[in-house]
Amino acid sequence: MGFEGVRAAFAENFRRRRELGGACCAYAGGEKVVDLWGGMRNRATGEPWERDTMVVVHSATKGLAAMTLAIAHSRGWLDYEERVRAYWPEFAQHGKEKITVRQLLAHQAGLFAIRERVNRDTVADLDRLAAVLARQKPRWKPGTRQAYHGLTLGFYEGELLRRIDPEHRSLGRFFDEEIAARLGEDVFLRLPEAIPNSRLATLAPPGLIEVFRGFGLRFALLGMYPRSNIHRALSVNPGTGIYLDPQRIYARELEVPSGNGVGTARGIAHAYGVFAHGGRELGLRRETLDLLAAPATPPARGFFDECMKTSGVQFSLGFMKSTAEWRFGSAASFGSPAPAARSASPIPPPASAMDM
């Protein structure tokens, strides 16, 4: 009781906003209070969205990836204030020797784009990818500016976790074993071969007018301009479309921890619900949760984002913080949003977030 308005709003999306398929789930006080799904998972075939249908969640993946590092912090493997080179010596090339873990996770390292050719084969070879990442040179002095690391953040997080995990697991494997399996949920940062196409929702890109409406004219035009920072961050080397597979809907056994998480709204909500309710099931310490709830630390030149061209976005420890421009809770909330553009199988809730 008390969440009937969520059901009404969910239904309204189908009646008035041309929603085709989707799911919504929420936890409060450690209990599941909303669990909705409906519409189609595939516009071409008309197949329905089922209870166990999964969909790629794009940038909402960033919050899931950040959870793995929070667990590493609680286990004493990671210090957010330490320099990255302490865990990954090869990282200290081309002016990166003083970058701290906190700065890297706050999109303040100046590493929002990769200046070498990176394709799916490179991403699939974690050792090869790590060497490419270590060779990158910051666009400006680290710690001075914020720039949305749209895809690169997850790659750097993945190698950092491999270095600090005693078993040297990839970020996707770690998430599967230490979060998804423990909670008994279907959320993957490395989609297994065994998942059948019948469980996956297909995506239909929004039209140009919908892009302008969803993201605003200025941001949409910046994204189309090849020399803009946001275009370089999202559209090349390797580009956000790397998760697609013509035969299998989504690429299998491939990790892009900033953008190709696949799961149910229920699984994502459950993970955040645990973080919001003390973290006992995942072994999180109060100290870690307090750090996640703390205000974001700005770079020297403030929170103006050199990719998104706005001062209304703040990042901390791999998560986005709630602000006046991107509001999803109190100042203590943290999460990671996904684009709100229409698709054949829309991303579950616009922001995966929690409130301490």
N, C-alpha and C positions, 0 to 999 in steps of 0.2 A: 504494500500500500504506500501511496505517496509518490510513486513514480509514473502515474498514469499519463502525465504530460509528455514523458519521453516517448511512450507508445503513440500518442496522438501526433507528435512531431515527426516520428518515423513514418507513420502512415501518410502524413501530409506531403512528405517528399515524393511519394508515388502519385498522389492525386494532383499536385500543383507544380512540382518542380521536375517533372519528366524523369524521375528516378527509375532505373531499370532493374536494379538488384543490389542488395547490400545487407549488412548486419550491424547490430549495435548491442554492446554489452557494457555493463557497469557494475563495479563492486563498491560497497560502502560498509565501513566497519568490519572488513574482512568477509562480508557476505555478498553473494551475487544477488543484485536487486533488479537488474534489467538484462534480458537475454532475448533479442529479437532478430529475425531474419526474414527475408521475403524477396519477391520479384524473381528475375531471371539471372542465372549465372552465365548464360551465353545468349547474346541477342540474336545471333544467326540461326540457332537451332530452337530457341525458346525453352531450353532446359531450365528447370527451376533452381533457385538458390536453396540449397538444403541446409540442414543444421550443421553439417560438417564441411560445408564448402569453404575453401580457402582462397585467398587472393593476395597478390603482391601489394605491399603497403608502402612502397617507395620510401620517403624520408622518415616515416614513422619507424623504420628499421633502426635509425640512429639511436633512438631511446633504448631499444632492445640491446644494441651493441654496448651502449654505455653501462647497462646493467652488469655485463660481464666484468668490466673494470671495477665497478663498485664492489662486487663480490671479491675480486682480487685484493682490493683495498682492505676489506674486512678480514681477509685471511693474512694480512701483513705482507703481501707480496709487492704491493705498490704504494708509493707515497706520491700524492698529487703534486707536492711542492718540489719533488726531486727533478733533476734534469733528465731528459729522455735518454741521453747518452749513457747514463749510469746503468740502464737496462739493455741498451742497444748501442754499443760503442760505434758501430759503422754509421749511425745516424749523424754523428758529429762531423759532417762535411759541409763545406760551402756556407759557413756562417750559421750553422744550426747547433753549435756546441752548447749554447746557453739556454736553449728552449726548454722550458719546464713542461711536465706532463699537463699541468693546469692550463698553460698557454696553448698547447697543442689541442687539447680537448675543447677549448673556448674559441677555436677558429682564429687564433691570434698568431699563428706561426708563419703566415705568409706563404703557405703551401697549398693554396686552393686549386692549383692546376698542375698537371704533370707535363714536363717539357720534353718528354721522349715518347716515341710511339708505343702505345700500350693497347693490346687487343685482348681477346678472350683467352688466347693461349698464355699470355703473360699473367693475366689475373689468376688463371688456374694453377700456375706454378708459383707457389708462395715464396720459394727461395729466390727465384728470378725477380719477382715483383718487389721483394724486400730490397734487393740490390738497386733496382731502379729508384725506389723511394729514397734510399739513403743518398743517392747522387743528386737529388733535387736541391735547387738553390732557392731560398725564400725570395719572394717578389719584392719585399722591403724588410727593414730591420724587424725581426720577430719581437712581439710584445708591444709594438707601437700602434698597430691597426687591427681591426676586425674585418675578416672577409670570409664569407660563407664557404666552407670546405665541403661542397655539395656531395662529391663522391670520394675525394681523397681522404677525408677524415676516417672513414671506416677502414680503408687499407692500412693507414698508420696505426689505428687501434688494433687491427688484427695482428700486425707484426709485433707490436708492443706486448700484447697478451701472450703470443707464442714465446716471447723471451722470458716472461716472468712466471708462466705456468710451469711447475716442476715436470709436467708430462709433455710440455711444448705442443699442446693442442692448438688447432686453429680456432679462431673465434667462433665459427659456426659449430664446430664439434663441441667446444666448451659450452656454448649456449644450449645445445641439444642435451648434453649430459647433466649439466649443473642447474639448469633452469627449467626447460620444457619437460624433461623426463621427470624431474622431481615434482612438478606441478601436475603432471599427467595431461599436458595440453599439446595441441597440434600447432606449433609455431616453429618455423625453420629459418635459419640464416644460411643454410646450405641444403636446399631442397633435395631429398633423396630420390634416387631412381625409382624406388618402389611406389611412390605416390602416383596414382593413376590420373590421367587427364580429367576423368569424370569428377574429380574432387576439386578441380581448379576453375576459378572464374576467369573468363577472358576479358580483356580491356579493349575499349574503343576510344581512340584519341578524340579529344574535344575539337570542335570546329574553331576557326579563327575568332569568330565573334564570342564564343564561349570562353576562349582563352583570355580575350580582352576583358570580359566581364569578371572572370574568376581571379585574374592576377593584376588587373589594371593595365591601362595602355602603356605607361612608361616602362613597367617591368617586362611586359610582353615584348615590347620592341627591343629592349636591352637583350633579352634572351635570344632574339633572332640576329643580333648584330655580331658577326664573327669575331670582332676584336674586343668585345666587351668582356669584363671579368666573369660575369655570370654565365655567358656562353662558353667560355673556356672551362669554367668549373663544372658544367653540367653536360655539355654536348660533344666533347671530344676527349679522347684518351682516358677512358674508353667510351664515355657517353652513357647516358641513362638507359638507352635501349639495350644494353648488354644483357639484361635479364630475359629478353624475349627469345623464344625458340619456335620456329614455324611448325614443327611437328609435335612438340611437347608442351606448348603454351609458354612455360617458363623454363629457363636453363636449369639443368640438374647438376648437382655436385659442384656448384660455382658460388663463391662467396664475394658479395659486394656489401659489406656490413653497413654501408650508408644508404642502400637503396633497394636490395632485392629480397628483403624478408618476406616470407609467405606464411600466412596463418589465418586463423579465425579471429574475429573480434573478441570472442570469448577467451581465447588463449592470451591475447595481448592484455585484455582487461584484468585477467587473473594475475598476471605477472605484476602489473602496476598495483593491483590491490594488495599484494604481499608487501611491496615496497611501502605502501601507504599505511600498512597496519603492523609495522614493527619488523618485518623481514625475517621472522623466526624460521619459516619454512626453508629459507635460502641461506641461513646462517649469517645474516647481516648484523653488523654491530651498530649500536646507537650512534657512535662517533661518525660512521660513514653516512648514515641517514641525515645527521645534522649538517654535514658538509654539503650534501645534495640540496638540502633545504635553504642553505645560506644564500645571500645575495650574490649575483655574478660580480666578478672582479673585472673592471674595464681595462682595456689597453691604454697606453699612454695618451692616445689621441681621442679617447672616448669610444662610445659604442656605434658610431656611424659605420655601417657595413659597406665595404668597398665593392662588394658583388651585388648586393640587393639595393644599394643606394638608399638606405633608410637608417635612422637612429633608433627605431622602435623594436629592434630584435636584440636579445641578449642570450649568451650561451654560458654554461658552466658545467664542467666535468662531463662533457659529452651530451648534455641535455640542453634544451631551450628552457628559459625561465619565462614565467608569465609577466607580460608588460601591458601597458595601456593599449598598445597597438596589436599585440597578440595575447589577448587575455584568456586564460583557461583556469583560473583559480586565484588563490591568494599569492602573496609574494613568496611563500615557501614552496609553491607548486613547481614541479618540473616535468618535462615530457618531451615529445618531439612531434611536430605536426606533419601531416601529409597534405599534398595539394588538394584543394576542395573542388577541382574541376570535375565536370560530369564525365562518366564513363559507363561502359556497358556493365561493368561490375565495380561500382565505386569502392574506393578505399574505405574501410571502416572508419569510425568517427574522425572528424577533421583533425583532432589532436588527441594523441595518447598522452595522458597526463595524470598526475596524482597530486593530492594536497595533504601535507603533513598535519 
